[in-house]
Amino acid sequence: MYTLLANLTAMIHVAYILFVLAGQGLILIGWARGWHWTRARIFRMLHLAAIGFVVIETLSGIFCPLTLLENYLRARSGDALYSSSFIGYWVDWLIYYNAPEWVFALVYSVFFIVVVVTFIVYPPRRAKNNGQEECDD
């Protein structure tokens, strides 16, 4: 059961990463193509908060709560840390790299700056009552 929960935690971790990375890609594509949903305030605020949390935890030296939870669950299951089932192995392989901490801090910080600049230059909009985008332009 602990292995299953650890694998589920790893998949949630991948989903979080995909939200941050793919979210930014979709925002930029949506900007170019005029997709109104990429300006949805809740989506944009959650996206900014997601990468902001990663940068804050990295710069302050805090371990990711999802990584801690996965490690705990793997230890409880008797698995070696980051050693698991087929799915767990590949999910872990996708999200954990061997590099100095400063590399991660730099990459996350640069990505955060890109997200913030996009947020400012292509800001989110509130939806009007009828579901249409409110235009401040």
DSSP file (Angstrom, degrees, kcal/mol; ACC not computed):
  #  RESIDUE AA STRUCTURE BP1 BP2  ACC     N-H-->O    O-->H-N    N-H-->O    O-->H-N    TCO  KAPPA ALPHA  PHI   PSI    X-CA   Y-CA   Z-CA
    1    1 A M     >        0   0    0      0, 0.0     4,-2.3     0, 0.0     5,-0.2   0.000 360.0 360.0 360.0 -40.0    0.0    0.0    0.0
    2    2 A Y  H  >  +     0   0    0      1,-0.2     4,-2.6     2,-0.2     5,-0.2   0.877 360.0  52.9 -65.4 -36.5    2.8    2.4    0.8
    3    3 A T  H  > S+     0   0    0      2,-0.2     4,-2.6     1,-0.2    -1,-0.2   0.922 109.0  49.7 -63.6 -42.9    4.5    1.8   -2.6
    4    4 A L  H  > S+     0   0    0      1,-0.2     4,-2.4     2,-0.2    -2,-0.2   0.924 112.4  46.9 -60.6 -45.4    1.2    2.6   -4.3
    5    5 A L  H  X S+     0   0    0     -4,-2.3     4,-2.4     2,-0.2    -2,-0.2   0.874 111.3  51.9 -65.6 -37.2    0.8    5.8   -2.3
    6    6 A A  H  X S+     0   0    0     -4,-2.6     4,-2.3     2,-0.2    -2,-0.2   0.915 110.8  47.8 -64.7 -42.3    4.5    6.7   -3.1
    7    7 A N  H  X S+     0   0    0     -4,-2.6     4,-2.2     2,-0.2    -2,-0.2   0.893 111.1  50.8 -65.2 -39.2    3.9    6.2   -6.8
    8    8 A L  H  X S+     0   0    0     -4,-2.4     4,-2.3     2,-0.2    -2,-0.2   0.911 109.5  50.9 -63.0 -42.5    0.7    8.3   -6.6
    9    9 A T  H  X S+     0   0    0     -4,-2.4     4,-2.2     1,-0.2    -2,-0.2   0.906 109.4  50.8 -60.6 -42.4    2.7   11.0   -4.9
   10   10 A A  H  X S+     0   0    0     -4,-2.3     4,-2.2     1,-0.2    -1,-0.2   0.888 109.6  50.4 -63.6 -38.9    5.3   10.8   -7.6
   11   11 A M  H  X S+     0   0    0     -4,-2.2     4,-2.4     2,-0.2    -2,-0.2   0.876 109.1  51.0 -68.1 -36.5    2.6   11.1  -10.3
   12   12 A I  H  X S+     0   0    0     -4,-2.3     4,-2.3     2,-0.2    -1,-0.2   0.897 108.6  53.3 -63.7 -39.4    1.1   14.2   -8.5
   13   13 A H  H  X S+     0   0    0     -4,-2.2     4,-2.3     2,-0.2    -2,-0.2   0.919 109.2  47.7 -60.8 -45.1    4.6   15.6   -8.5
   14   14 A V  H  X S+     0   0    0     -4,-2.2     4,-2.9     1,-0.2    -2,-0.2   0.910 110.0  52.7 -63.0 -41.9    4.9   15.1  -12.2
   15   15 A A  H  X S+     0   0    0     -4,-2.4     4,-2.4     2,-0.2    -2,-0.2   0.893 108.8  50.7 -61.1 -39.4    1.4   16.7  -12.7
   16   16 A Y  H  X S+     0   0    0     -4,-2.3     4,-2.0     2,-0.2    -2,-0.2   0.934 111.9  46.8 -62.1 -47.1    2.6   19.7  -10.7
   17   17 A I  H  X S+     0   0    0     -4,-2.3     4,-2.9     1,-0.2     5,-0.3   0.917 112.3  50.0 -62.5 -43.8    5.7   20.1  -12.9
   18   18 A L  H  X>S+     0   0    0     -4,-2.9     4,-2.4     1,-0.2     5,-0.8   0.886 107.5  54.9 -62.9 -38.7    3.7   19.7  -16.1
   19   19 A F  H  X5S+     0   0    0     -4,-2.4     4,-1.1    -5,-0.2    -1,-0.2   0.928 112.9  42.6 -58.9 -44.8    1.2   22.3  -14.9
   20   20 A V  H  X5S+     0   0    0     -4,-2.0     4,-1.6     3,-0.2    -2,-0.2   0.959 123.9  34.5 -67.7 -51.2    4.1   24.8  -14.4
   21   21 A L  H  X5S+     0   0    0     -4,-2.9     4,-2.0     2,-0.2    -3,-0.2   0.965 125.1  38.5 -72.0 -53.5    6.0   23.9  -17.6
   22   22 A A  H  X5S+     0   0    0     -4,-2.4     4,-3.1    -5,-0.3     5,-0.2   0.858 112.3  60.2 -67.4 -33.7    3.1   23.2  -20.0
   23   23 A G  H  X<S+     0   0    0     -4,-1.1     4,-2.3    -5,-0.8    -1,-0.2   0.930 106.5  45.6 -58.1 -45.9    1.1   26.0  -18.4
   24   24 A Q  H  X S+     0   0    0     -4,-1.6     4,-2.3     2,-0.2    -1,-0.2   0.916 113.0  50.6 -65.0 -42.0    3.7   28.6  -19.4
   25   25 A G  H  X S+     0   0    0     -4,-2.0     4,-2.5     1,-0.2    -2,-0.2   0.926 111.8  47.1 -60.1 -44.7    3.9   27.1  -22.9
   26   26 A L  H  X S+     0   0    0     -4,-3.1     4,-3.1     2,-0.2    -1,-0.2   0.859 109.2  54.4 -66.6 -35.5    0.2   27.2  -23.3
   27   27 A I  H  X S+     0   0    0     -4,-2.3     4,-2.1    -5,-0.2    -1,-0.2   0.937 111.5  44.9 -62.2 -45.8    0.0   30.8  -22.0
   28   28 A L  H  X S+     0   0    0     -4,-2.3     4,-1.9     2,-0.2    -2,-0.2   0.911 115.9  45.9 -66.2 -42.1    2.6   31.9  -24.7
   29   29 A I  H  X S+     0   0    0     -4,-2.5     4,-2.4     1,-0.2    -2,-0.2   0.923 112.8  51.5 -64.6 -43.4    0.9   29.9  -27.4
   30   30 A G  H  X>S+     0   0    0     -4,-3.1     5,-2.0     1,-0.2     4,-1.3   0.852 107.1  53.6 -61.9 -35.6   -2.5   31.3  -26.3
   31   31 A W  H  <5S+     0   0    0     -4,-2.1     3,-0.3     3,-0.2    -1,-0.2   0.941 112.5  43.8 -62.4 -48.1   -1.1   34.8  -26.4
   32   32 A A  H  <5S+     0   0    0     -4,-1.9    -2,-0.2     1,-0.2    -1,-0.2   0.849 121.2  39.5 -66.6 -35.1    0.1   34.3  -30.0
   33   33 A R  H  <5S-     0   0    0     -4,-2.4    -1,-0.2    -5,-0.1    -2,-0.2   0.494 109.7-115.9 -96.9  -4.8   -3.2   32.7  -31.1
   34   34 A G  T  <5 +     0   0    0     -4,-1.3     2,-0.6    -3,-0.3    -3,-0.2   0.791  48.7 170.2  76.5  27.7   -5.6   34.9  -29.1
   35   35 A W    > < -     0   0    0     -5,-2.0     3,-0.8    -6,-0.2    -1,-0.2  -0.629  21.9-158.5 -74.6 118.7   -6.9   32.1  -26.8
   36   36 A H  G >  S+     0   0    0     -2,-0.6     3,-2.1     1,-0.2    89,-0.2   0.831  83.9  66.8 -68.8 -32.8   -9.0   33.9  -24.2
   37   37 A W  G >  S+     0   0    0      1,-0.3     3,-1.6     2,-0.2    -1,-0.2   0.756  88.0  68.1 -64.2 -22.3   -8.8   31.1  -21.6
   38   38 A T  G <  S+     0   0    0     -3,-0.8    -1,-0.3     1,-0.3    -2,-0.2   0.566  97.4  54.6 -74.5  -4.8   -5.1   31.7  -21.2
   39   39 A R  G <  S+     0   0    0     -3,-2.1    86,-3.4    -4,-0.1    -1,-0.3   0.310  75.4 134.3-103.8   6.8   -5.9   35.0  -19.6
   40   40 A A  B <>  -a  125   0A   0     -3,-1.6     4,-2.5    84,-0.2     5,-0.2  -0.388  54.7-140.3 -60.8 125.0   -8.2   33.4  -17.0
   41   41 A R  H  > S+     0   0    0     84,-1.2     4,-2.8     1,-0.2     5,-0.2   0.890  97.4  49.2 -58.0 -46.1   -7.3   35.0  -13.7
   42   42 A I  H  > S+     0   0    0      1,-0.2     4,-2.4     2,-0.2    -1,-0.2   0.919 112.8  47.9 -64.4 -42.9   -7.6   31.9  -11.6
   43   43 A F  H  > S+     0   0    0      1,-0.2     4,-2.3     2,-0.2    -1,-0.2   0.934 115.1  45.3 -60.1 -47.2   -5.4   29.8  -14.0
   44   44 A R  H  X S+     0   0    0     -4,-2.5     4,-2.5     2,-0.2    -2,-0.2   0.874 113.1  49.2 -68.4 -37.8   -2.8   32.6  -14.2
   45   45 A M  H  X S+     0   0    0     -4,-2.8     4,-2.5    -5,-0.2    -1,-0.2   0.912 113.0  47.4 -68.3 -41.7   -2.7   33.2  -10.4
   46   46 A L  H  X S+     0   0    0     -4,-2.4     4,-2.3    -5,-0.2    -2,-0.2   0.894 112.6  50.3 -64.2 -39.2   -2.4   29.4   -9.7
   47   47 A H  H  X S+     0   0    0     -4,-2.3     4,-1.9    -5,-0.2     5,-0.3   0.937 112.3  45.8 -64.4 -47.5    0.4   29.1  -12.3
   48   48 A L  H  X S+     0   0    0     -4,-2.5     4,-2.3     1,-0.2    -2,-0.2   0.907 114.1  49.3 -62.0 -42.7    2.3   32.1  -10.8
   49   49 A A  H  X S+     0   0    0     -4,-2.5     4,-2.5     2,-0.2    -1,-0.2   0.882 107.4  55.9 -64.4 -38.3    1.8   30.7   -7.3
   50   50 A A  H  X S+     0   0    0     -4,-2.3     4,-1.5     2,-0.2    -2,-0.2   0.937 114.3  36.8 -62.8 -48.2    3.0   27.2   -8.3
   51   51 A I  H  X S+     0   0    0     -4,-1.9     4,-2.3     2,-0.2    -1,-0.2   0.854 114.6  57.5 -74.8 -32.4    6.3   28.4   -9.7
   52   52 A G  H  X S+     0   0    0     -4,-2.3     4,-2.5    -5,-0.3    -2,-0.2   0.904 105.1  51.0 -61.2 -41.0    6.7   31.0   -7.0
   53   53 A F  H  X S+     0   0    0     -4,-2.5     4,-2.7     2,-0.2     5,-0.2   0.907 109.0  51.2 -61.9 -42.8    6.4   28.3   -4.4
   54   54 A V  H  X S+     0   0    0     -4,-1.5     4,-2.1     1,-0.2    -2,-0.2   0.918 111.9  46.5 -61.6 -44.4    9.1   26.2   -6.1
   55   55 A V  H  X S+     0   0    0     -4,-2.3     4,-2.9     2,-0.2     5,-0.3   0.921 112.7  49.5 -65.8 -43.8   11.5   29.2   -6.2
   56   56 A I  H  X S+     0   0    0     -4,-2.5     4,-1.9     1,-0.2     6,-0.3   0.934 113.1  45.9 -61.7 -46.5   10.8   30.1   -2.5
   57   57 A E  H  <>S+     0   0    0     -4,-2.7     5,-2.1     1,-0.2     4,-0.4   0.885 115.4  47.6 -66.2 -36.0   11.4   26.6   -1.3
   58   58 A T  H ><5S+     0   0    0     -4,-2.1     3,-0.9    -5,-0.2    -2,-0.2   0.942 113.9  44.8 -69.2 -47.7   14.6   26.3   -3.4
   59   59 A L  H 3<5S+     0   0    0     -4,-2.9    -1,-0.2     1,-0.2    -2,-0.2   0.797 115.9  47.7 -68.9 -27.3   16.1   29.6   -2.4
   60   60 A S  T 3<5S-     0   0    0     -4,-1.9    -1,-0.2    -5,-0.3    -2,-0.2   0.472 112.5-118.0 -92.2  -1.1   15.3   29.0    1.3
   61   61 A G  T < 5 +     0   0    0     -3,-0.9     2,-0.3    -4,-0.4    -3,-0.2   0.689  61.2 150.0  76.7  18.1   16.7   25.5    1.2
   62   62 A I      < -     0   0    0     -5,-2.1    -1,-0.3    -6,-0.3     2,-0.2  -0.673  47.0-121.6 -84.9 136.3   13.4   23.8    2.1
   63   63 A F        -     0   0    0     -2,-0.3    -1,-0.0     1,-0.1    -5,-0.0  -0.516  36.0 -96.3 -74.8 145.2   12.8   20.3    0.7
   64   64 A C     >  -     0   0    0     -2,-0.2     4,-2.4     1,-0.1     3,-0.2  -0.405  27.1-137.1 -60.2 128.9    9.8   19.8   -1.5
   65   65 A P  H  > S+     0   0    0      0, 0.0     4,-2.5     0, 0.0     5,-0.2   0.850 104.3  54.0 -59.3 -34.3    6.9   18.5    0.5
   66   66 A L  H  > S+     0   0    0      2,-0.2     4,-2.5     1,-0.2     5,-0.2   0.893 108.7  48.3 -68.1 -37.9    6.0   16.0   -2.2
   67   67 A T  H  > S+     0   0    0      2,-0.2     4,-2.7    -3,-0.2     5,-0.2   0.923 112.4  48.9 -65.7 -43.9    9.6   14.7   -2.3
   68   68 A L  H  X S+     0   0    0     -4,-2.4     4,-2.4     2,-0.2    -2,-0.2   0.917 112.6  47.9 -61.1 -43.6    9.5   14.3    1.5
   69   69 A L  H  X S+     0   0    0     -4,-2.5     4,-2.7     2,-0.2     5,-0.2   0.928 112.1  49.1 -64.4 -44.6    6.2   12.6    1.4
   70   70 A E  H  X S+     0   0    0     -4,-2.5     4,-2.6     1,-0.2     5,-0.2   0.927 111.7  49.2 -61.6 -44.0    7.3   10.2   -1.3
   71   71 A N  H  X S+     0   0    0     -4,-2.7     4,-2.6     2,-0.2    -1,-0.2   0.919 111.3  49.9 -59.9 -44.0   10.5    9.4    0.6
   72   72 A Y  H  X S+     0   0    0     -4,-2.4     4,-2.5     1,-0.2    -2,-0.2   0.938 112.7  46.4 -59.5 -48.0    8.5    8.7    3.8
   73   73 A L  H  X S+     0   0    0     -4,-2.7     4,-1.6     1,-0.2     6,-0.2   0.885 112.8  49.2 -65.2 -38.9    6.1    6.4    1.9
   74   74 A R  H  X>S+     0   0    0     -4,-2.6     5,-1.5    -5,-0.2     4,-0.8   0.903 111.4  49.6 -67.4 -40.1    8.9    4.5    0.2
   75   75 A A  H ><5S+     0   0    0     -4,-2.6     3,-0.7     1,-0.2    -2,-0.2   0.911 110.8  50.4 -63.3 -41.7   10.8    4.1    3.5
   76   76 A R  H 3<5S+     0   0    0     -4,-2.5    -1,-0.2     1,-0.2    -2,-0.2   0.819 109.5  51.2 -65.5 -30.4    7.6    2.8    5.1
   77   77 A S  H 3<5S-     0   0    0     -4,-1.6    -1,-0.2    -5,-0.2    -2,-0.2   0.627 115.0-115.8 -82.1 -12.0    7.1    0.3    2.2
   78   78 A G  T <<5S+     0   0    0     -4,-0.8    -3,-0.2    -3,-0.7    -2,-0.1   0.428  70.5 137.9  89.6  -1.4   10.6   -1.0    2.6
   79   79 A D      < -     0   0    0     -5,-1.5    -1,-0.3    -6,-0.2     2,-0.2  -0.434  62.6-108.0 -71.3 149.7   11.5    0.3   -0.9
   80   80 A A    >   -     0   0    0      1,-0.1     3,-2.4    -2,-0.1    -1,-0.1  -0.536  55.2 -82.4 -68.6 148.4   14.9    1.9   -1.4
   81   81 A L  T 3  S+     0   0    0      1,-0.3    -1,-0.1    -2,-0.2     3,-0.1  -0.341 116.7   5.6 -58.8 132.0   14.4    5.6   -1.9
   82   82 A Y  T 3  S+     0   0    0      1,-0.2     2,-0.5   -12,-0.1    -1,-0.3   0.618 105.9 112.2  66.0  17.2   13.5    6.3   -5.5
   83   83 A S    <   +     0   0    0     -3,-2.4     2,-0.2     9,-0.0    -1,-0.2  -0.983  42.1 113.5-117.5 125.1   13.3    2.6   -6.2
   84   84 A S        -     0   0    0     -2,-0.5   -81,-0.0     1,-0.3    -4,-0.0  -0.710  60.3 -28.7-159.5-154.4    9.9    1.3   -7.0
   85   85 A S  S  > S-     0   0    0     -2,-0.2     4,-3.0   -82,-0.1    -1,-0.3  -0.057  71.6 -88.7 -69.3 177.6    7.6   -0.2   -9.5
   86   86 A F  H  > S+     0   0    0      2,-0.2     4,-2.1     1,-0.2     5,-0.2   0.936 129.5  43.6 -55.5 -51.0    7.9    0.4  -13.2
   87   87 A I  H  > S+     0   0    0      1,-0.2     4,-2.6     2,-0.2     5,-0.2   0.936 114.6  49.8 -63.5 -46.4    5.7    3.5  -13.2
   88   88 A G  H  > S+     0   0    0      1,-0.2     4,-2.6     2,-0.2     5,-0.2   0.897 109.1  52.9 -59.3 -41.0    7.4    4.8  -10.0
   89   89 A Y  H  X S+     0   0    0     -4,-3.0     4,-2.5     1,-0.2    -1,-0.2   0.942 113.2  42.0 -59.8 -48.9   10.8    4.3  -11.5
   90   90 A W  H  X S+     0   0    0     -4,-2.1     4,-1.7     2,-0.2    -2,-0.2   0.865 113.9  51.3 -71.9 -35.8   10.0    6.3  -14.7
   91   91 A V  H  X S+     0   0    0     -4,-2.6     4,-1.2    -5,-0.2    -1,-0.2   0.943 113.2  46.1 -63.6 -45.8    8.2    9.1  -12.9
   92   92 A D  H  X S+     0   0    0     -4,-2.6     4,-2.0    -5,-0.2     3,-0.5   0.914 109.5  54.8 -61.8 -42.5   11.1    9.4  -10.5
   93   93 A W  H  < S+     0   0    0     -4,-2.5    -1,-0.2     1,-0.2    -2,-0.2   0.853 107.1  52.2 -59.6 -35.0   13.6    9.4  -13.5
   94   94 A L  H  < S+     0   0    0     -4,-1.7    -1,-0.2     1,-0.2    -2,-0.2   0.813 119.1  31.5 -71.2 -30.1   11.7   12.3  -15.1
   95   95 A I  H  < S+     0   0    0     -4,-1.2     2,-0.5    -3,-0.5    -2,-0.2   0.598 104.7  70.3-111.1 -10.9   11.7   14.6  -12.1
   96   96 A Y     <  +     0   0    0     -4,-2.0     2,-0.3    -5,-0.1    -1,-0.1  -0.933  55.6 173.0-115.6 127.1   14.9   13.9  -10.1
   97   97 A Y        -     0   0    0     -2,-0.5     2,-0.9     2,-0.1    -3,-0.0  -0.896  34.6-119.7-126.9 155.3   18.3   14.9  -11.5
   98   98 A N        +     0   0    0     -2,-0.3    -2,-0.0     2,-0.0     0, 0.0  -0.857  61.8 120.7 -95.1 106.3   21.9   15.0  -10.1
   99   99 A A        -     0   0    0     -2,-0.9    -2,-0.1     0, 0.0     5,-0.1  -0.972  68.5 -82.8-157.4 156.2   23.1   18.5  -10.2
  100  100 A P    >>  -     0   0    0      0, 0.0     3,-1.3     0, 0.0     4,-1.1  -0.307  42.3-115.9 -61.2 149.2   24.3   21.1   -7.7
  101  101 A E  H 3> S+     0   0    0      1,-0.3     4,-2.5     2,-0.2     5,-0.2   0.831 113.1  62.9 -56.4 -35.1   21.5   22.9   -5.8
  102  102 A W  H 3> S+     0   0    0      1,-0.2     4,-2.4     2,-0.2    -1,-0.3   0.821  97.7  57.6 -64.2 -28.8   22.6   26.3   -7.3
  103  103 A V  H <> S+     0   0    0     -3,-1.3     4,-2.6     2,-0.2    -1,-0.2   0.935 108.9  44.6 -65.1 -45.7   21.8   24.9  -10.8
  104  104 A F  H  X S+     0   0    0     -4,-1.1     4,-3.0     2,-0.2     5,-0.3   0.922 112.5  51.5 -63.9 -44.0   18.2   24.2   -9.8
  105  105 A A  H  X S+     0   0    0     -4,-2.5     4,-2.2     1,-0.2    -1,-0.2   0.908 112.4  46.7 -59.6 -42.2   17.9   27.6   -8.0
  106  106 A L  H  X S+     0   0    0     -4,-2.4     4,-2.6     2,-0.2     5,-0.2   0.939 114.3  45.8 -65.8 -47.8   19.1   29.4  -11.2
  107  107 A V  H  X S+     0   0    0     -4,-2.6     4,-2.4     1,-0.2    -2,-0.2   0.934 115.6  46.1 -62.2 -47.2   16.8   27.4  -13.5
  108  108 A Y  H  X S+     0   0    0     -4,-3.0     4,-2.5     1,-0.2    -1,-0.2   0.901 113.6  49.6 -63.5 -40.5   13.8   27.9  -11.3
  109  109 A S  H  X S+     0   0    0     -4,-2.2     4,-2.3    -5,-0.3    -2,-0.2   0.913 111.5  47.5 -66.6 -42.9   14.5   31.6  -10.8
  110  110 A V  H  X S+     0   0    0     -4,-2.6     4,-2.2     2,-0.2    -2,-0.2   0.922 113.3  48.7 -63.7 -43.6   15.0   32.3  -14.5
  111  111 A F  H  X S+     0   0    0     -4,-2.4     4,-2.3    -5,-0.2    -2,-0.2   0.907 109.8  52.5 -62.7 -40.8   11.8   30.4  -15.3
  112  112 A F  H  X S+     0   0    0     -4,-2.5     4,-2.7     1,-0.2    -1,-0.2   0.903 107.6  51.5 -60.5 -42.0   10.0   32.4  -12.5
  113  113 A I  H  X S+     0   0    0     -4,-2.3     4,-2.8     2,-0.2     5,-0.2   0.908 108.9  51.0 -62.0 -41.9   11.2   35.6  -14.1
  114  114 A V  H  X S+     0   0    0     -4,-2.2     4,-2.4     2,-0.2    -2,-0.2   0.917 111.3  48.3 -60.8 -43.3    9.8   34.5  -17.5
  115  115 A V  H  X S+     0   0    0     -4,-2.3     4,-2.5     2,-0.2    -2,-0.2   0.918 113.0  47.5 -63.6 -44.0    6.5   33.7  -15.9
  116  116 A V  H  X S+     0   0    0     -4,-2.7     4,-2.1     2,-0.2    -2,-0.2   0.921 111.9  49.2 -64.8 -44.2    6.4   37.1  -14.1
  117  117 A V  H  X S+     0   0    0     -4,-2.8     4,-3.0     1,-0.2     5,-0.3   0.924 112.9  47.9 -61.5 -43.6    7.3   39.0  -17.3
  118  118 A T  H  X S+     0   0    0     -4,-2.4     4,-2.8    -5,-0.2    -1,-0.2   0.905 109.4  54.0 -61.9 -40.8    4.6   37.1  -19.2
  119  119 A F  H  < S+     0   0    0     -4,-2.5    -1,-0.2     1,-0.2    -2,-0.2   0.868 115.0  40.3 -60.5 -38.0    2.1   37.9  -16.3
  120  120 A I  H  < S+     0   0    0     -4,-2.1    -2,-0.2    -5,-0.1    -1,-0.2   0.920 121.5  39.4 -77.7 -46.3    2.9   41.6  -16.6
  121  121 A V  H  < S+     0   0    0     -4,-3.0    -2,-0.2     1,-0.3    -3,-0.2   0.850 131.4  27.8 -75.8 -35.0    3.1   41.9  -20.4
  122  122 A Y  S  < S-     0   0    0     -4,-2.8    -1,-0.3    -5,-0.3    -2,-0.1  -0.675  92.7-169.3-123.9  72.8    0.2   39.5  -21.1
  123  123 A P        -     0   0    0      0, 0.0    -3,-0.1     0, 0.0    -4,-0.1  -0.175  23.3-104.8 -71.8 156.6   -1.9   40.0  -17.9
  124  124 A P        -     0   0    0      0, 0.0     2,-0.3     0, 0.0   -84,-0.2  -0.331  34.4-144.5 -70.4 161.4   -4.8   37.9  -16.8
  125  125 A R  B     -a   40   0A   0    -86,-3.4   -84,-1.2   -89,-0.2     2,-0.2  -0.944  11.8-117.5-127.7 149.5   -8.3   39.3  -17.2
  126  126 A R        -     0   0    0     -2,-0.3     8,-2.5   -86,-0.1     2,-0.3  -0.577  33.0-118.3 -78.0 148.4  -11.4   39.0  -15.1
  127  127 A A  B     -B  133   0B   0     -2,-0.2     6,-0.2     6,-0.2     5,-0.1  -0.706  25.0-126.8 -84.8 139.8  -14.4   37.3  -16.7
  128  128 A K    >   -     0   0    0      4,-3.7     3,-1.8    -2,-0.3    -1,-0.1  -0.277  35.6 -94.8 -72.8 171.3  -17.5   39.5  -17.1
  129  129 A N  T 3  S+     0   0    0      1,-0.3    -1,-0.1     2,-0.1    -2,-0.0   0.800 125.4  55.4 -59.9 -30.5  -20.8   38.1  -15.7
  130  130 A N  T 3  S-     0   0    0      2,-0.1    -1,-0.3     1,-0.0     3,-0.1   0.291 122.4-102.7 -89.3  11.7  -21.8   36.7  -19.2
  131  131 A G  S <  S+     0   0    0     -3,-1.8    -2,-0.1     1,-0.3     2,-0.1   0.333  81.1 130.4  88.5  -7.8  -18.5   34.7  -19.4
  132  132 A Q        -     0   0    0      1,-0.1    -4,-3.7    -5,-0.1    -1,-0.3  -0.440  66.9-100.5 -76.8 153.8  -16.9   37.1  -21.8
  133  133 A E  B     -B  127   0B   0     -6,-0.2     2,-0.4    -2,-0.1    -6,-0.2  -0.546  33.6-122.6 -73.0 136.4  -13.4   38.4  -21.1
  134  134 A E        -     0   0    0     -8,-2.5     2,-0.7    -2,-0.2    -8,-0.1  -0.690  25.7-145.2 -79.1 130.2  -13.2   41.8  -19.6
  135  135 A C        +     0   0    0     -2,-0.4   -10,-0.0     1,-0.1    -1,-0.0  -0.870  28.4 170.2-105.8 116.8  -11.1   44.0  -21.8
  136  136 A D              0   0    0     -2,-0.7    -1,-0.1     1,-0.2    -2,-0.0   0.420 360.0 360.0 -97.6  -1.3   -9.0   46.7  -20.2
  137  137 A D              0   0    0      0, 0.0    -1,-0.2     0, 0.0    -2,-0.0   0.488 360.0 360.0 -70.7 360.0   -7.1   47.5  -23.4
